[in-house]
Amino acid sequence: MRSHYCGKLNETLIDQDVTLCGWVHRRRDHGGVIFLDMRDRDGIAQIVVDPDTVDAFATADKARSEYVLRIKGRIRMRPEGTQNPNMPTGMIEVLAKDVEVLNTAQTPPFQLDDHNKVGEEVRLKYRYVDLRRPDMIDKLRLRSRITHSVRAQLEALGFLDIETPILTRATPEGARDYLVPSRTYAGSFFALPQSPQLFKQLLMVAGVDRYYQIAKCFRDEDLRADRQPEFTQIDLEASFVDEKDIMGMTETMIRGLYKEVLDVELGDFPTMPYSEAMQRFGSDKPDLRIPLELVDVDDLMSGVDFKVFSGPAKDDKGRVAALRVPGGASLSRKEIDAYTKFVGIYGAKGLAWIKVNERAKGIEGLQSPIVKFMEDVVDDVLDRCGAVDGDIVFFGADKANIVAEAIGALRVKLGEDLNLYTREWAPLWVVDFPMFEADANGRLSALHHPFTAPSCTPEELKADPEAALSRAYDMVINGTELGGGSIRIHDQGMQRTVFEVLGIGEEEAEEKFGFLLDALKFGAPPHGGLAFGLDRLVMLMTGAKTIREVIAFPKTQSAGCMMTDAPGEVSGEQLKELNIRLRQKVKVEEEGGQA
């Protein structure tokens, strides 16, 4: 129906006849001549409809925003003074000979070039309108280029694209499963996969050697800007490899991707142990663009007459850390109070601070409600932080995990608020993660998943599981965990030892993972892999604020779909087929009764 896309028109097509199809982006009537800005996937072209073309003019006169049109006309240069060199098609226009309305449209729920004035819920409800915006199309186009490049690079490395099941068995992988009731097996349920983890390991046992998949994954967990209940992974696994092999291949892939799609050289990928990342940045995914670091001052604070500091400093599980912000003395009390409220989100009970106005004046040159409690050590603290006039130093004092999370988050927020970024891209490998983490009751769980190989022997693992490190690795870019993986356990003895440490007995292990344990008996090769979050990758490369901006039809923050009104109720007949009965809320009329 068309000869060209609107956004592809240029001066090389002058005097050529073209047929265009698209939507009316804007209509203008200038002294009897009608101008239509016509939009399609590739851009906007200006259409001129002269009253001399009577039928075309009459049709164009009735056209309104978002009408679907087909235009036949001839390309010409725009008159002097009306050209727009900042627009790809800004030098030319199409003089229409024929205008055909392919479909009318109601007034859209929002103007596409004024979308910021409406809430995200409206945009998500009318997502098919929202996706017409050029920046949204550009994000989808870039996403397509990314997946095309990934496939090409992995195929060149000998990886095979293999699909794994969507309906599978519920297995504990860290988040709640989405369950699917079975009609043919009454009372039994499938689970949607949190990842293809077990199947890709089975493919290695099967001798596939190198597997990849652009895989849909599902996790029923609390959402945030970079999480969705259903998301997409670039998933890969390889046999006869170690950490350096997987990290090397995937780093090369990401470098190539950034160069091909954005023409960006990512530079070095430094490697940092997990313990160092937590100590210096309070996060296992530090944003290295921000030149702020946490500095431990426990030894200096243990003797001060201020229990807020001395208590955590003397506690084996406590920590007192300082964060120096160059030039931060200009922050107002209102801004400091806002940051105090911010760290409270992460469990911090408060936020102590010292403004360094004139160090040469001693205590008199410092502004802070806490200096009087630490006069004997304040110079040593400021020296350790490297604080100079004009700086502010924030302090976190609590359990080590709370200090890391709260002050680490404050570091990121200050970097954003004060625009402290020193470069555009900051890639990093984080390695040497703990094998396990303990909850408040001391119960251990796998930090990644129970199929991650530890970097010690089974005997050492049993003797001191909390000291064990894993053979895991995460790729981080700009403070976002882009992908994570590990060398897997390929020995059934080691796998049973890990289950034993986690408190998973033989019976439970057989019930939940019997098929994997059986497979490990039949010659499993050493293997490992990694999974990238495709949505996060596109979010980073497009500069989007959330992954909802780079998914065609995302869910809301509460895991619902505004457009389709999902999740929704189903008929009683469907429930009956699945052998499911819903408990009805019955109002108890008796006095004191509860619904």
N, C-alpha and C positions, 0 to 999 in steps of 0.2 A: 504493500500500500504506500510505501515511501521510497524515495530515491536517496535521501540523505538524512542524517541526524542533525537537529538544529545546531547543536554545539560544534559541529564539524565544518560549518560553512566558513569560508574565508575569501580573500581577494583573488585566489587562483581560480575561483569559479565564476568570476564576473561574466555577465551576459549568458550564463547557462540557465536553462529551465530546470527547476527542482520541484519535487513533491515532498512535503513535510507533514508529519503527524505528531500531535502532541496536545498539551493543555494550555489554556489561556492563563498566562501568569499575570498579565496586567493589560487593561484596555484603556486607551486614551483617545479622545476626540479633539483634534487640533484644527479648528477652522474648517470643518467639513471633511477633513482627511482623517481616517481612523488608523491608529497605530495599535497593533497587537504585539505584545511580547509573548512569544510562543515557546513553551518549555517542554523538553523531553529529557531522557536520562542523561544526555551528554551536554546539555546547556540550554541557552536561551538565544533565540533569533528574533530580530525586529521585522515585523511584517507591516507593510504599508498598503492600505486598501483605499484606492482612489474612487471618488464618486462616479468617475467615467465608466467603471466596471459595475454597472447597475446591480446585477444580481449578487455579485460578491460583496458589494458595499452594503446591500440590504441585509445579507446574512451576517456580516461582521458587526453591523449595528445592533443586532440582537444578541450577539455573543457576550457572555459574562465570565467572570472568574471561574476557572477550572472546567469550563466547557471543553469537550474533546473535539478537535478540529482536524481536517485535512486541508492543506493549503497547496495550491499549485501556483507557481509564479516564477519570476526571473530575478536573478541576483544582480544588484547594482551597488556602486559605491554610495555611501551616505554623503549628503551634501557637506561642503566645508562648514565647520563650526558645529556640526552635530555628531562628529565622530567621537568614539570613546576608545582610546588606545588601551585602557585598562581592562577591557572586556574582550574575550577571545573573538567574538563576532562583532566587535564594536566598530569596525570599519565599513561593514556592508549592511545591506538590508534586502528584503525580498519584496518586490512589487507584485502583489497578488493579482492573479487572473481569475482564480476560482477559489471560493471558500465553501467548504462543506462541513456541516455540523454532524459529527459521528455520534455524539451523545451530549445531552445537557447535564447540568450539575446544580444541585442545591447550593446555597451560600455555604462555603466551608465553615467548620466550627472555629477556625482561626485562620488569619492570614499567614501564608507560608513565610513571608519576609518579616513577620511581626510575632513569631512564635514565642519569644521570650516573655511576652506579657500574659501567657496562659500557663497554668500549672502542668506539671508532668503528667498527672492523671488524665487530663484532657487529651494531651498528645498521645498517650498510650491507648486511650479508648478509641481514638481515630488514627491508629498507627498507619493505616494505608494512606492517609493524607499526609501525616508527618513525614513518611518516607519519601514523599515527592520533593522535599527540600533538597537543594543541591548538595549541602554539606552532609546530609544523611546518605544520599546516593554515593558521594565520594567515599564515605566510610565503608559502605558495602563493597564498593569497587576495590578499595585497598585490601579489604579482607579477602576478597577473591584472589587478588594478586599474591597475597601472602600464602594462601593454601596451595596455589599453583606452584609457587617457588619451592615450598616445603616438599611437595610431592616430587618435583623434578630432582631436587637435591638428594632426597632419600632413595629414590629409584636408582639414581646414578651410583649410590653407595651399596646397591644390592639388597635394599630392604623391600619386602613384599607387602603390598596393601591387602590386609586380611581383616574381614569383619568378624566381630565376636558377638555373642548373644546379648540381646536386650532383656529378655525374660530369663532370669537366672535364679540362683538360690541366695537367700539372705545369709550374709557372712559379716562378722564384726570387722569393720574397716575404719572406725573412728567417728562416723556420723550415723544418724538414723537413716534406715532404708525407706524408700518408697515401695510399698507392698501392693501386689496385684493379686486379687483372689482368683483361684482356679475354679472354673465351672466343672471340669471333669474330675477333679480331685477335691471333693467336698472338704472344707475346713483347712485346706492347704493353700499356700501362697507362693507366688513368684516374688522376686525382688528386682527392681530396676538397678542396674549396676552403678555403684559409686565410682568404679573405674574398671577397666578390663584386666586388672592386676592378675587374677588367678589364671585367666584364659591365656594371657600372653606368656605366662610362665609355662603353661602346658604346651604352648606352641614351641617353646624352646626344647622341652622334653621330646616333642615330636620331630625335632630335627629341622624345623623351618629355618633356623639360624639367624635370620634378621626379619623382624616384623615391624610394620607401622600401621597406624590407623588414625584418621580424623574421627575421633570417637565421641559420641554423646554419653554424658555421665550425669548421674542424678543423686543429690544429697539433700535430705530433709533437715536443714540446719538454719540457724538464725542468719539473716541476710545482711549485707552491707554493700558499699559501693562496688566492690570487686567480687561479689558472690551472687550467684543465681541458683535456684533449685535444679535447673537443668543447664548444663554448660558443656563446652566442647574442649576436648584435649587433643593435642598432637602427641600421640602415644607411640612409643617405640621400645623395642627390646632386642637384644643381640646376645649370641652365644660366644663362648670362649673370649671373653673380654674382661678387663678390669676397669677401675674407676677412670684412669687416664684415657682409656679408649673411648668410653661413653662421653666423658666431658670434652674430649678433643673433637669428636665428630659433631656433637651438638653445638659446641662453641663455633666451629667452622660454619655450621648451618645458619646460626643466628647472625654471624658476621656477614655471610653472603646475602642473607635476607635484607638486612639493613642497607647494605650497599646497593642491592638491586632495586629495592622498593623506594628507599628514601635518599639514596646516594650519600649515606653516612658511614664514615669509618669509626667503628666503635672503640678502637684503641685496645689497651691491655685489659685482660680479665684477671685481676689479682685473686689470689686464693686466701681465704681467712678462716681459721678455725671458729667453730661455734662459740667456744668460751671467750675468745677475744672479741667477737662481734657483740656479745652480750655485755662484756665488761666495758668496752669503749663506747658503744652506741645504744645499749639497752634493748637491742633488737637482733633477731637472727636474719633480718632482711634490711640491713642499714642502707640509708640513702647517702652515698658517699659524695654527693654533690654539695652537701651541707657541711661546712668546716667547723662543726661543734662536736665536742667529745665529753663524755662523762669521766670525771676524775675522782678516784676513790680517796676519801679523807678520813676513813674510819680510825686510823691510828692517831690522828690529830684530835679527833673528837671524843675519844674514849674517856678522857679525863676532865672534860668541861663540865661546869655546873649547870647543865641544861639537859635534862633527861630525854628530851625529844631527839637529841643527837647522841648522847652518851649511851642511852639504852640500846638502840640498834647497833651502835659501834662495838659494844661488848658482846652482842648476841652472835653466836656462830652462824645463824641464819639471817642476820640483819645486814644492813649496808647503809653507809652514808656517802652519797655521791654529790659532787658539785658540777655545775654546768655554767661555764663562762660564756657570756654573749658579748662580743666586741661591740662597743657603741650603745649597749643596751641601757645605760644609765638614763637615756632620754625617755625611756618608757614611763608613762604616767601611772599613778596609783590605780586608776581605773583599769588600765590595761593589765597591770600586775594582778589585780583582783580577778580579772577575767581568766588569766592563766591559772590562778589558784583554783578557780572553779573547774577549769578544764582538766587539771590533773586529778581532781576528785572523781572524775568519771572512771579512772583506772585504779581507784582504791586508796589514793594518797589522802592523808588526813589534813594536809596543808602544804604550803609552799614557802619555805624560808628564802630570804634574798638579802643581798648586800649590794648597794650601789657604790661604786668607786668614783668619787668625785675628785679628791686630791689626796693621793696616797702619802704624799710628802708631809701632810698634816697629821698623820697617824689616825687614831680613832676619830678625831674631829673631822677628818676628810672623808669619812664613810657615812653612808646613810642607810640605816637598817634597824629594825626593832630587836634584832638578835645579837648585835655586836657586843652589848654589855655582858652577855653570858660567855663570851669566848675571846675576851681581850688578849689573853696570853697566847692564843694560837692563831689569831686572825691573820697576822702577817705571813705565817707559814702556809696557811690555807690559800691566801691570795697568790703567794709565790708559786705554790704547786700548780695553781690554775693558770698562771701567767697573766693575771689580771692587771690592767693598767687603767689610768684615768679615763673615764667615760664608759667603762664596762659595767655590767651587772652580772652577779654570780647568783644562780639559783641553787637550792639544795633540796635533795630528797633524802629522807631518813625513815626507814621502815624495814619490813622484810625485804630480802634481796630481790625477790621476783616483783614486788610492788614497785620498788624504786626503779628497777629496770624498765618496767612497762610504762610507768607514769612519766619519768624523766626522759625516757626514750621517745615517748609520744610528744612531750613538750619540745624536745629538740627538733622534731619534724615540723611541728606547728610554727615554731619560731623561724625555722628556715623558710617556710612558705610565707608567713606574715611579713617578715622583714626582707624577703627576697635575697637570701644569703647564698643562693646557688652559685657555685664557681664554674660549672660547666653544664653542657646540655645533656650528656649521657654518661652514666657511671655504672658500668657492669661489674659483676663480682661473683665469684664462686664461694659459697659457704660450705665447709666440710667438717668432718669429725664431730658429728652430732652425738649426743648421748643416745644410747640404745633404748633406754627407758626413762620415763618420768613418773614421779610418785604423786598421788593425790594427798589430800589433807589427812587421810587415814593411813598413809604409807603404802597403799596398794599400787603396784606397778602397772603401767600400761606402755605399749610401744609408742615411742615418740613419732615415728612415721607409720609403719604397719608391721605386723609380726612376721613378715616374710623378708625383711631387711636383714642382711648378713651382719653379724657383729665382727669387729676387728680383733677378736680374741678367740681362744679355744673354748669348747664347751665347759671344761673344768674351771677355767678362769671366770666364765660367765656365771656359773653356779656360785662360785666363791664370793663374788662381789658384783652383783648385777648392776648396782647403781653407778659403779665406776666404769662400766663397759661403754665403749664407743661403737658407733655403727659405721658401716661403709656407705654412708649416704652423702648426697651432695645436692645443693640447691643453687640454681642460677638466679641471681637477683639483678635487676636493672632499675635504677632510680628509686630504690626503696620498695619495689614490688617484686614479690616472689614470682618469677616468670615460669619456673619449672623446677621440679624436684624428682630425684630418683635415687637408685641405690644398686649396689651389687646384691643379688638375691641369695637366699639360702638354697643350695642345691643338694645338700646332704640331709637325709632324713633324720639322722641322729641329732644334728644341730637344730633342725626344725623342732623336734620333740623337746629339746632342752629349752628353747625359747618359750614354747607353750608351757612347759613346767614352771619356768620363772614367772610367767604371767598368770599362773594359777589355773591354766586350762588343762584339765585332766585328760587322760587317754580317751575316755568315753566321749567327752565333749569335743575333743580334737577330731575324733573319727566322725562324729555327727556333723560338724561344721566344715571340716577340711579334709575329710577322708579321701576324696578323689585326688586332691593334691598330694597328700602323703603317699597314696598308692602310686602316683606317677613318679615320685622321687625314688621309688624302689627299682624303676626300670631304666636306669642309666641317664639321669639328668645331667646335662653339661653345666659347667660354670656359666652363669649368665647375669645380665643386669640391664637396666634400662632407665628411661626418664620419660616424664610426661610434662609437656608445656601446656599452660592454660592459653588456648587460642584467643579467647575473649580478652584476657588481660594483655596479651601481646598486641592485639589490634588497638586496644585502649591506649597503650603506651605509644604506639607508632602514630596514632592519629591525634594524640593530645587530648582525648576525651576524658571527662571527669569521672564517668562511671562506665561499667561494662554494658549497662542498659543502652547506651548510645551506640554501641557497635554490634548489637544483636538485632536482627530484623524484627522479631516479635518477642520481646522480653517480658518477664513477670515483674510485678511491682515489688517494693521492699517487703511487703507482707505475703509474697509468693502467690499472688493472684494475677489473673489476666483480665484487665479492664475491657479489652476488646471483645473477647468471647464469653466474658463473665464466668470464667473457670477459676476454681473448681465449682461444680454445680450439683444439684440433686439429680438423682436418677430414679426411674420408675420402680414401683414395687415389684413389677414383673421381672425387671432385670436383677433386682436384689434376690428375688426368690430363686432365679436360675443359678445364682452364685451361692445359694444356701446361707444368705446373710439376712439377719433381722436387726433393725435399728431399735435401740432402746428409746422409747418415747418419753418426753418430759411430762409427767402427770402432776397436775396441781392438786395438792392436798388441801381440801377445804376446811378440815378440822382446825380448830384454834391451836396455834403453835406448830402446825405442820409446815414442812418446807417443800418447795417445788423440786 
